[in-house]
Amino acid sequence: MISSGLLKYRISFLQADVDRNSFGEQIQTWIPTYTCRADVKFSKGSRAILAGEVWNPTSVVITCRRSDKINNRQRIRWEGNQYNIVSINPDAADRSLTIIADLINENNGG
């Protein structure tokens, strides 16, 4: 079992809600559905070259207790930023989840 002292941060999981506006266009909003305590660490060395440019994505590794309320179609909100879930890896031994997530750049259409 994960020690409670390691879970220093409060994170929220957001679920997509799709609605239509008066013109019939789909509007997607993200609604908080689950909040928990977690350990969050920045991933180091995740530098990549895309289209000839160096790109430094802001990836985080999140460890939290297992819950059936968490799935890979959600987003994570932590310290005012939103993160896209890349993978969820359960650990049966200590009943935890290790989540890898990338920062969503809202200014770039992410």
N, C-alpha and C positions, 0 to 999 in steps of 0.2 A: 504494500500500500504506500502511496506517496505521502511523505511527511507534509503536514499542513503548513509548516514554516517555509517550505519551498515555494508555495503558491502565493506570491507577493502581489500579483496584479489582478485587477478585475477586468475581464473581457466580456464582450457581448457578441452573440451570434445573431446575424441578421438573415431573414428569409425574404425572398423576392415576392412582391405583391404586384400583380399586373392588373391595371384598370384601363378603361377607355375614357378619353376626354370627349368634349362636345363635337369634335370633328371626326371621331371614330379612331383616332390614333391610340396606340397602346402606350401607356405611361407606366414605367416600372419604378416602384419605390421599394426601399429596403426597410423592413420592420423588425425591431428587436424581438426575438422569440425565446432566448435563453441567455442567462448571465451566470458566470462562474468565476472562481479563482483559478489562476494559472501562473506558470513560470514562463516568462518570455525572454528569449535570447536572440540577438541579431546573428544571422548566419554570416560567417566570414568566408572570403575567397570565392564569392559567387559572381565574379566578373566575367563578362562575355563580350564577344565582338559581333555586332550586328550591322550589316550594311557598311562595313569598313569603319565603324565607330565603336569606341570602347563604351560599354554600357554597364553600369553598376546597379543592378536591381537591389532594392531593399527587401531582403527576405528575412523572415523571422521563424524561429522554431519555438512552438508553443507546446507545453506539457500541461495536461489537465487530467482530471479524473474522467473515467469513461462515463458516457451518457448516451442513451438512445435518442436524445434530442439533438445530437450533432450529426450533420451529414455534409458531404462535399459539394452540395448545391448552395451552401450558405456563404456568407461573408463574415468576417470578424471585424469588430470595432474595438480599437485599443488606443488610448491616449489621443483621441480625436481623429485618428486615421482609420481608413478601411483597408482590409487585406483580403485578397482572393485566396481561397483554400486550394493549394496545389495537391496535397496528399494528406490522408489521415491514416496513421499507423497505430493499431491497437497493440497493447502489451498485456497479455493475459496474466503474467506473473504478478505485476503490481497494480493491475486494473487501471491502467492509465492510457491516455491517447497522446501520441506525438504528432503534432500538426505542423506541416510546412506551409507557409503562406507568403505571398508577395504583396507588397504595397501597391494599391491602386492609385494611379495618378489621375485624379478627376479632371485636371486641366488638360489632359491629353486624350480625353474621350474614353478613359479606361473604365 
